[in-house]
Amino acid sequence: MNKTLEEGYSKELVVMATGLGKTYLAGSFAEKFKRILFIAHREEILYQAKSVPFK
């Protein structure tokens, strides 16, 4: 992600397999960007992501 920012890009797309840390990665993006789009196929995943303390 830092390389993306250094190169001047303002958008990034990440696709990862199950269990590789997408929720954690989304949290680190949320610290750097004003807005992120978090797409999940199950509502429980969204609630879980919302409750994770990222700092």
DRENDRENRO-540405 format. One record per residue (C-alpha): residue number from 1; x, y, z; residue in one letter. Coordinates in nm, 2 decimals, padded with zeros to 4 digits, always signed. Last residue first. Layout:
residues N
     i       xx       yy       zz   aa
   NUM        X        Y        Z    a
...
This chain:
residues 55
     i       xx       yy       zz   aa
    55   -00.50   +00.11   +01.60    k
    54   -00.73   -00.12   +01.41    f
    53   -00.99   -00.21   +01.68    p
    52   -01.21   -00.47   +01.51    v
    51   -01.58   -00.41   +01.57    s
    50   -01.67   -00.28   +01.22    k
    49   -01.49   -00.57   +01.05    a
    48   -01.70   -00.82   +01.25    q
    47   -02.02   -00.64   +01.16    y
    46   -01.93   -00.65   +00.79    l
    45   -01.84   -01.02   +00.81    i
    44   -02.17   -01.10   +00.97    e
    43   -02.36   -00.94   +00.68    e
    42   -02.22   -01.21   +00.44    r
    41   -02.10   -01.17   +00.09    h
    40   -01.86   -00.88   +00.18    a
    39   -01.77   -00.56   +00.01    i
    38   -01.57   -00.29   +00.20    f
    37   -01.54   +00.04   +00.01    l
    36   -01.30   +00.28   +00.17    i
    35   -01.32   +00.65   +00.23    r
    34   -01.09   +00.92   +00.38    k
    33   -00.78   +00.71   +00.31    f
    32   -00.47   +00.63   +00.52    k
    31   -00.63   +00.49   +00.85    e
    30   -00.91   +00.32   +00.65    a
    29   -00.65   +00.14   +00.44    f
    28   -00.49   -00.01   +00.76    s
    27   -00.84   -00.13   +00.86    g
    26   -00.90   -00.28   +00.52    a
    25   -00.58   -00.48   +00.56    l
    24   -00.70   -00.62   +00.90    y
    23   -01.03   -00.73   +00.75    t
    22   -00.85   -00.88   +00.44    k
    21   -00.62   -01.08   +00.65    g
    20   -00.52   -01.40   +00.46    l
    19   -00.79   -01.62   +00.60    g
    18   -01.00   -01.67   +00.28    t
    17   -00.82   -01.56   -00.04    a
    16   -00.73   -01.21   -00.13    m
    15   -00.84   -00.95   -00.38    v
    14   -00.72   -00.59   -00.33    v
    13   -00.80   -00.29   -00.54    l
    12   -00.62   +00.04   -00.49    e
    11   -00.71   +00.40   -00.55    k
    10   -00.54   +00.73   -00.50    s
     9   -00.22   +00.65   -00.70    y
     8   +00.07   +00.89   -00.66    g
     7   +00.36   +00.65   -00.68    e
     6   +00.43   +00.69   -00.31    e
     5   +00.07   +00.60   -00.23    l
     4   +00.09   +00.27   -00.42    t
     3   +00.43   +00.20   -00.27    k
     2   +00.28   +00.25   +00.08    n
     1   +00.00   +00.00   +00.00    m
